[in-house]
Amino acid sequence: MIQVAKFTRDEFLNSRWQYKAGEHVTMIAPTQHGKTTLAFQLIEQSATQKVPAVTLVMKPRDRTVTKWQKRLGHRLVRNWPPFRTPWGQVPTGYMLWPRHTFDPDQDDSVMYTQFRRCILDSYKKGNRILYGDEIYGLAQELGLTRELVAVWTRGASMGCGLWVSTQRPAYIPLWGYNQAEHLFLGKDPDTRSIKRFTEFGGVNPQIIYQEVPKLRRFEYLYIRRTGPAMCIVGA
């Protein structure tokens, strides 16, 4: 049996997590397993004024996003690019959160326009973390797969890292885990998902079968492809 070290969340964030601009991050776990919270904890450790984070928010309301927007001091904007002020401190990030009318046709059209502008702007300018919490919605509902794939395949050279989360591996384009430098896998009772995990390039399938079923809620198997390195991240 292969031994995999386990660290508390604070231990991992403060002494184990290392991020370089342009690295892609993918988090896969069922709903209510803390993917959004984990993402913002990582962003808190990674985003800087020189490499800011931009979160693309699809939901009309989200308490977790609101809480972290205040905690991180990220600037809430409704349109992209944001209005530039000649004064004040430059934020370490933005929350791009278009207003909702609750008319799906109108709201989807606005989100498509604003998110597409932001994705392409981030890809062009680089040195940015682009976080898509609802990657299924961005890719499948809004039809932004082509733009996302461009960042996955070529954004690293620009320093543009695409961070995404999804409930199941089947809900994400293949690039989402084949191009990711950092993978966080949560417990999933679906054997099809575990089998898909074992197909990720550079991942020892024995460790997947051994560790993922033992995970508790809010715990993750962390895989860094360079090295490679693996550990369990506690709740």
C-alpha positions as CSV (number, residue, x, y, z in Angstrom):
1,M,0.0,0.0,0.0
2,I,1.3,3.4,-1.0
3,Q,1.4,5.9,1.9
4,V,0.0,9.3,1.3
5,A,0.6,12.1,3.8
6,K,-2.3,14.0,5.3
7,F,-2.2,17.6,6.3
8,T,-4.8,19.9,7.9
9,R,-6.2,22.6,5.7
10,D,-4.1,25.3,7.4
11,E,-0.9,23.2,7.2
12,F,-1.5,22.7,3.5
13,L,-2.3,26.3,2.7
14,N,0.5,27.8,4.7
15,S,3.4,25.4,4.1
16,R,2.5,23.0,1.2
17,W,0.6,25.1,-1.4
18,Q,2.8,26.7,-4.0
19,Y,1.5,28.5,-7.1
20,K,3.1,30.1,-10.1
21,A,1.3,32.3,-12.6
22,G,-0.1,30.4,-15.5
23,E,-0.7,27.1,-13.7
24,H,-4.2,25.7,-14.1
25,V,-6.2,24.3,-11.2
26,T,-9.1,21.9,-11.2
27,M,-11.4,20.9,-8.3
28,I,-13.8,17.9,-8.7
29,A,-16.2,16.9,-6.0
30,P,-20.0,16.5,-5.5
31,T,-22.1,19.5,-4.5
32,Q,-21.9,20.7,-0.9
33,H,-18.3,19.5,-0.6
34,G,-16.7,22.9,-0.2
35,K,-15.2,23.4,-3.6
36,T,-15.9,27.1,-3.7
37,T,-14.5,27.6,-0.2
38,L,-11.4,25.7,-1.1
39,A,-10.9,27.7,-4.2
40,F,-11.1,31.0,-2.3
41,Q,-8.8,29.8,0.4
42,L,-6.2,29.0,-2.4
43,I,-6.9,32.3,-4.1
44,E,-6.3,34.1,-0.8
45,Q,-2.8,32.5,-0.7
46,S,-2.0,33.0,-4.4
47,A,-3.5,36.3,-5.8
48,T,-1.5,39.4,-5.7
49,Q,-1.7,42.9,-7.2
50,K,0.6,41.7,-9.9
51,V,-1.3,38.5,-10.5
52,P,-4.9,39.3,-9.5
53,A,-7.7,36.8,-9.5
54,V,-11.0,37.3,-11.4
55,T,-14.0,35.2,-10.4
56,L,-16.8,34.6,-12.9
57,V,-20.0,34.3,-10.9
58,M,-23.1,32.9,-12.7
59,K,-25.5,32.4,-9.8
60,P,-27.9,35.3,-9.0
61,R,-27.2,34.9,-5.3
62,D,-24.4,33.1,-3.6
63,R,-23.6,33.6,0.2
64,T,-20.2,32.0,-0.1
65,V,-19.1,34.3,-2.9
66,T,-20.4,37.3,-1.0
67,K,-18.6,36.4,2.2
68,W,-15.3,35.8,0.4
69,Q,-15.7,39.0,-1.7
70,K,-15.7,41.0,1.5
71,R,-13.0,38.9,3.2
72,L,-10.6,39.2,0.3
73,G,-11.4,42.8,-0.5
74,H,-11.9,41.9,-4.2
75,R,-13.7,44.5,-6.2
76,L,-17.3,43.6,-7.2
77,V,-17.9,44.6,-10.9
78,R,-20.9,44.1,-13.1
79,N,-19.2,44.6,-16.5
80,W,-15.8,43.9,-18.0
81,P,-13.4,45.7,-18.2
82,P,-13.9,47.4,-14.9
83,F,-13.9,51.1,-14.6
84,R,-10.4,52.3,-13.7
85,T,-10.0,54.8,-10.9
86,P,-6.8,57.0,-10.7
87,W,-6.8,56.7,-7.0
88,G,-7.0,54.0,-4.3
89,Q,-5.3,50.7,-3.7
90,V,-5.2,48.3,-6.6
91,P,-7.2,45.1,-5.5
92,T,-5.8,41.6,-5.6
93,G,-8.9,40.5,-7.4
94,Y,-12.3,41.1,-8.9
95,M,-15.7,39.4,-8.8
96,L,-17.3,39.7,-12.2
97,W,-21.0,39.3,-11.2
98,P,-23.5,40.6,-13.8
99,R,-26.9,41.6,-12.6
100,H,-29.7,39.2,-13.1
101,T,-33.2,40.0,-14.4
102,F,-34.3,36.4,-13.9
103,D,-35.1,36.1,-17.6
104,P,-32.8,33.3,-18.7
105,D,-32.5,34.5,-22.3
106,Q,-31.5,38.0,-21.3
107,D,-29.3,36.9,-18.4
108,D,-27.4,34.3,-20.4
109,S,-26.8,36.8,-23.2
110,V,-25.3,39.3,-20.8
111,M,-23.2,36.7,-19.0
112,Y,-21.9,35.4,-22.3
113,T,-20.8,38.8,-23.4
114,Q,-19.2,39.9,-20.1
115,F,-17.5,36.6,-19.4
116,R,-16.2,36.2,-22.9
117,R,-14.7,39.7,-22.7
118,C,-13.0,38.8,-19.4
119,I,-11.7,35.4,-20.6
120,L,-10.2,36.9,-23.7
121,D,-8.8,39.9,-21.9
122,S,-7.2,37.7,-19.3
123,Y,-5.7,35.5,-22.0
124,K,-4.3,38.5,-23.9
125,K,-2.9,40.3,-20.9
126,G,-1.8,37.3,-18.8
127,N,-0.5,37.3,-15.2
128,R,-4.0,36.6,-13.9
129,I,-5.9,33.9,-12.2
130,L,-9.3,33.3,-13.9
131,Y,-11.7,31.3,-11.6
132,G,-14.8,29.7,-13.1
133,D,-16.8,28.3,-10.3
134,E,-19.6,27.0,-12.6
135,I,-17.4,25.5,-15.3
136,Y,-20.3,23.4,-16.6
137,G,-22.4,26.5,-16.9
138,L,-19.7,28.5,-18.6
139,A,-18.8,25.7,-21.1
140,Q,-22.2,24.1,-21.8
141,E,-24.9,26.6,-20.9
142,L,-23.2,29.7,-22.2
143,G,-21.2,28.0,-24.9
144,L,-17.7,29.4,-23.9
145,T,-15.9,26.1,-24.4
146,R,-13.7,27.4,-27.3
147,E,-12.5,30.4,-25.3
148,L,-11.8,28.3,-22.2
149,V,-9.9,25.7,-24.2
150,A,-7.7,28.5,-25.6
151,V,-6.7,29.5,-22.1
152,W,-6.2,25.8,-21.0
153,T,-4.0,25.1,-24.0
154,R,-2.1,28.4,-24.4
155,G,-2.8,30.5,-21.4
156,A,0.1,29.1,-19.3
157,S,2.7,30.8,-21.6
158,M,0.9,34.1,-20.9
159,G,0.8,33.6,-17.2
160,C,-3.0,33.1,-17.3
161,G,-4.1,30.3,-15.0
162,L,-7.6,28.9,-15.4
163,W,-9.1,27.6,-12.2
164,V,-12.3,25.6,-12.4
165,S,-14.5,23.4,-10.3
166,T,-17.1,20.9,-11.2
167,Q,-19.3,18.2,-9.6
168,R,-18.2,15.3,-11.8
169,P,-15.4,14.8,-14.3
170,A,-17.9,14.1,-17.0
171,Y,-19.2,17.7,-16.7
172,I,-15.9,19.2,-17.7
173,P,-14.0,19.4,-21.0
174,L,-11.1,17.0,-21.2
175,W,-8.7,19.9,-21.1
176,G,-9.9,20.7,-17.6
177,Y,-7.9,17.9,-16.1
178,N,-5.4,17.0,-18.8
179,Q,-4.0,20.6,-18.7
180,A,-4.3,21.1,-14.9
181,E,-1.0,21.4,-12.9
182,H,-3.0,21.1,-9.7
183,L,-5.9,18.6,-9.1
184,F,-8.1,18.4,-6.1
185,L,-10.4,15.3,-6.0
186,G,-13.1,14.9,-3.5
187,K,-15.0,11.8,-2.5
188,D,-17.4,10.6,-5.1
189,P,-19.6,7.5,-4.6
190,D,-20.0,7.1,-8.3
191,T,-17.6,4.4,-9.5
192,R,-17.7,5.9,-13.0
193,S,-16.2,9.1,-11.6
194,I,-13.4,7.2,-9.8
195,K,-12.6,5.3,-13.0
196,R,-12.4,8.6,-14.9
197,F,-10.0,9.9,-12.2
198,T,-7.7,7.0,-12.8
199,E,-7.5,8.0,-16.5
200,F,-5.9,11.4,-15.8
201,G,-2.4,11.5,-17.3
202,G,0.4,11.2,-14.8
203,V,-1.7,9.9,-12.0
204,N,-1.1,6.6,-10.3
205,P,-4.5,4.8,-10.5
206,Q,-3.6,2.7,-7.5
207,I,-3.6,5.8,-5.3
208,I,-6.9,6.9,-6.7
209,Y,-8.6,3.6,-5.9
210,Q,-7.0,3.5,-2.5
211,E,-7.5,7.1,-1.3
212,V,-10.6,8.7,-2.9
213,P,-13.2,6.2,-1.4
214,K,-11.7,6.9,2.1
215,L,-12.1,10.7,1.9
216,R,-14.5,12.4,4.2
217,R,-16.7,15.4,3.3
218,F,-14.6,18.5,2.6
219,E,-11.4,16.4,2.3
220,Y,-9.5,16.3,-1.0
221,L,-6.8,14.2,-2.6
222,Y,-4.4,16.8,-3.9
223,I,-2.2,16.0,-7.0
224,R,0.5,18.2,-8.3
225,R,1.7,16.9,-11.7
226,T,5.2,18.3,-11.4
227,G,7.2,16.0,-9.2
228,P,4.7,14.5,-8.9
229,A,3.4,15.3,-5.4
230,M,0.3,14.0,-3.6
231,C,-1.3,14.4,-0.3
232,I,-4.6,14.5,1.5
233,V,-5.9,17.9,2.4
234,G,-8.0,17.9,5.5
235,A,-11.3,19.6,6.0
